[in-house]
């Protein structure tokens, strides 16, 4: 599994743990609603700025996205 897939898998896990839909997470993070599904699939190479926005929206530490 590459880093984009790992990030996407962890994003989805964290989002579901918080009980958020993809659309709600996108709104909370200030991202386009179509962006979240492609991140979760590992199809996007997200910027550090996007990681920060997602971290804030989910109220989790940055490192949570990179756990095995």
FIMI-914874 format. One record per residue (C-alpha): y, x negated, z. Coordinates in nm, 3 decimals. Example, Ala and Ser with C-alpha at 12.3 -4.5 7.8 and 13.67 -1.06 7.14 Angstrom:
// residues 2
       yy       xx       zz
   -0.450   -1.230    0.780
   -0.106   -1.367    0.714
This chain:
// residues 68
       yy       xx       zz
    0.000    0.000    0.000
    0.337   -0.145   -0.096
    0.650   -0.132    0.118
    0.794    0.170   -0.068
    0.475    0.369   -0.007
    0.464    0.265    0.358
    0.828    0.363    0.403
    0.770    0.699    0.234
    0.461    0.775    0.440
    0.645    0.695    0.763
    0.948    0.897    0.655
    0.728    1.201    0.593
    0.550    1.155    0.929
    0.879    1.129    1.117
    1.030    1.425    0.931
    0.732    1.645    1.010
    0.731    1.534    1.375
    1.093    1.653    1.396
    1.003    1.982    1.225
    1.243    1.931    0.937
    1.203    2.038    0.578
    1.287    1.789    0.304
    1.596    1.991    0.224
    1.715    2.001    0.586
    1.664    1.625    0.624
    1.858    1.561    0.304
    2.143    1.776    0.434
    2.146    1.601    0.773
    2.142    1.257    0.606
    2.402    1.342    0.341
    2.159    1.286    0.056
    2.067    1.493   -0.248
    1.777    1.728   -0.170
    1.576    1.596   -0.466
    1.590    1.241   -0.329
    1.365    1.293   -0.023
    1.045    1.390   -0.211
    1.067    1.085   -0.436
    1.120    0.858   -0.134
    0.819    1.011    0.042
    0.604    0.950   -0.267
    0.703    0.584   -0.267
    0.878    0.620   -0.602
    1.220    0.506   -0.482
    1.344    0.166   -0.377
    1.594    0.284   -0.116
    1.898    0.087   -0.006
    1.960   -0.027    0.347
    2.242    0.230    0.360
    1.997    0.512    0.287
    1.758    0.379    0.553
    2.045    0.390    0.802
    2.136    0.748    0.705
    1.775    0.860    0.747
    1.744    0.677    1.078
    2.053    0.853    1.213
    1.947    1.193    1.079
    1.602    1.161    1.238
    1.736    0.994    1.553
    1.481    0.711    1.533
    1.496    0.334    1.540
    1.517    0.160    1.206
    1.182   -0.011    1.268
    0.996    0.323    1.283
    0.999    0.337    0.904
    0.802    0.014    0.874
    0.519    0.067    1.122
    0.159    0.045    1.003
